[in-house]
């Protein structure tokens, strides 16, 4: 009987700790997933920027598209935008926009762009802009 009481108390404590961590730690879990997505976004932008630099060094001109960078062997695959990117009408995540003439690669931000831009600022790589190229929260821009 004593073992049964101890087992019931142990189960109740585990349940209480689980509920407390979900209730009090939910924001921490959300923040860390946002930081992970921002890190993935910055890493992908750095891959594109590095591939662009290598292509431009070898061919003395800009690549025409991300597909051209992949075809030339400078990217293994065109990076798939992370979950924090905007989605189109079908619910598909939008792709990276490669604009070497503007000196950057761009990604349209989706849900909670203010928090994403805050995390980008803390990361220190790239910047957030509006559609006109001013400081804003619509697009992530990474220089080439």
C-alpha positions as CSV (number, residue, x, y, z in Angstrom):
1,X,0.0,0.0,0.0
2,X,2.9,2.4,0.8
3,X,4.4,1.8,-2.6
4,X,1.1,2.6,-4.3
5,X,0.8,5.9,-2.4
6,X,4.4,6.8,-3.3
7,X,3.8,6.0,-7.0
8,X,0.6,8.1,-7.1
9,X,2.4,11.1,-5.4
10,X,5.3,10.7,-7.9
11,X,3.0,10.7,-10.9
12,X,1.1,13.8,-9.5
13,X,4.5,15.6,-9.1
14,X,5.5,14.8,-12.6
15,X,2.2,16.1,-14.0
16,X,2.4,19.2,-11.9
17,X,6.0,19.9,-13.1
18,X,5.0,19.3,-16.7
19,X,2.0,21.7,-16.5
20,X,4.2,24.4,-14.8
21,X,6.9,24.1,-17.4
22,X,4.3,24.5,-20.2
23,X,2.5,27.4,-18.5
24,X,5.6,29.3,-17.3
25,X,8.1,28.1,-19.9
26,X,5.9,28.4,-23.0
27,X,7.4,31.8,-24.0
28,X,10.9,30.5,-23.6
29,X,10.2,27.6,-25.9
30,X,8.6,30.0,-28.4
31,X,11.5,32.5,-28.2
32,X,14.1,29.8,-28.7
33,X,12.3,28.4,-31.8
34,X,12.1,31.9,-33.2
35,X,15.9,32.4,-32.6
36,X,16.5,29.0,-34.3
37,X,14.5,30.1,-37.3
38,X,16.3,33.4,-37.5
39,X,19.6,31.6,-37.3
40,X,18.5,29.3,-40.1
41,X,17.5,32.3,-42.2
42,X,20.8,34.1,-41.6
43,X,22.8,30.9,-42.4
44,X,20.8,30.4,-45.7
45,X,21.5,34.0,-46.6
46,X,25.2,33.6,-45.9
47,X,25.2,30.5,-48.1
48,X,23.6,32.5,-51.0
49,X,26.0,35.4,-50.4
50,X,29.1,33.1,-50.4
51,X,27.9,31.3,-53.6
52,X,27.3,34.7,-55.2
53,X,30.8,35.9,-54.3
54,X,32.4,32.7,-55.7
55,X,30.4,32.9,-58.9
56,X,31.3,36.6,-59.4
57,X,35.0,35.9,-58.7
58,X,35.1,33.0,-61.3
59,X,32.9,34.6,-64.0
60,X,33.4,38.4,-63.4
61,X,29.6,38.9,-63.5
62,X,26.6,38.3,-61.3
63,X,24.6,35.1,-61.6
64,X,21.2,35.5,-63.2
65,X,19.3,33.6,-60.5
66,X,19.7,31.2,-57.5
67,X,19.1,28.4,-60.0
68,X,22.2,29.5,-61.9
69,X,24.2,29.4,-58.7
70,X,23.0,25.8,-58.2
71,X,23.6,24.8,-61.8
72,X,27.2,26.1,-61.6
73,X,27.8,24.0,-58.5
74,X,28.1,26.9,-56.0
75,X,24.9,25.8,-54.1
76,X,24.1,22.2,-53.5
77,X,20.4,23.1,-53.4
78,X,18.5,26.4,-53.5
79,X,17.8,27.0,-49.8
80,X,14.2,26.5,-48.7
81,X,13.0,29.5,-46.7
82,X,12.5,28.9,-43.0
83,X,9.1,28.7,-41.3
84,X,9.1,32.4,-40.4
85,X,8.9,33.4,-44.1
86,X,5.6,34.6,-45.5
87,X,3.3,32.1,-47.3
88,X,1.5,32.5,-50.6
89,X,-2.2,31.9,-51.3
90,X,-1.6,28.1,-51.4
91,X,0.1,28.1,-48.0
92,X,3.5,27.4,-49.5
93,X,6.4,29.3,-48.0
94,X,7.7,32.0,-50.3
95,X,11.2,31.7,-51.8
96,X,14.3,33.8,-51.5
97,X,14.5,36.7,-53.9
98,X,18.0,37.1,-55.4
99,X,18.7,40.7,-56.6
100,X,22.4,41.2,-57.1
101,X,21.7,44.6,-58.8
102,X,20.3,45.8,-55.5
103,X,23.2,44.1,-53.6
104,X,21.2,41.7,-51.6
105,X,19.0,38.6,-51.1
106,X,15.5,39.2,-49.7
107,X,12.9,37.1,-47.9
108,X,9.4,38.2,-47.2
109,X,8.5,37.8,-43.5
110,X,5.4,36.1,-42.3
111,X,3.8,35.9,-38.9
112,X,5.1,38.1,-36.1
113,X,7.5,40.1,-38.2
114,X,8.3,42.6,-35.4
115,X,9.6,39.8,-33.2
116,X,11.5,38.3,-36.1
117,X,13.1,41.7,-36.8
118,X,14.0,42.1,-33.1
119,X,15.7,38.7,-33.2
120,X,17.5,39.7,-36.5
121,X,18.8,42.8,-34.8
122,X,20.1,40.8,-31.8
123,X,21.8,38.4,-34.3
124,X,23.6,41.3,-35.9
125,X,23.4,39.9,-39.5
126,X,21.1,41.4,-42.2
127,X,18.4,43.9,-41.6
128,X,14.6,44.3,-41.9
129,X,13.1,46.6,-44.4
130,X,9.7,47.7,-45.9
131,X,8.9,47.3,-49.6
132,X,10.5,50.7,-50.4
133,X,13.9,49.7,-48.8
134,X,13.4,51.7,-45.7
135,X,13.7,50.3,-42.2
136,X,10.6,48.2,-41.6
137,X,9.3,44.7,-40.9
138,X,8.2,43.4,-44.3
139,X,11.4,41.9,-45.6
140,X,14.7,40.4,-44.3
141,X,17.6,41.7,-46.4
142,X,21.0,40.3,-46.4
143,X,23.9,42.0,-48.3
144,X,25.7,40.2,-51.0
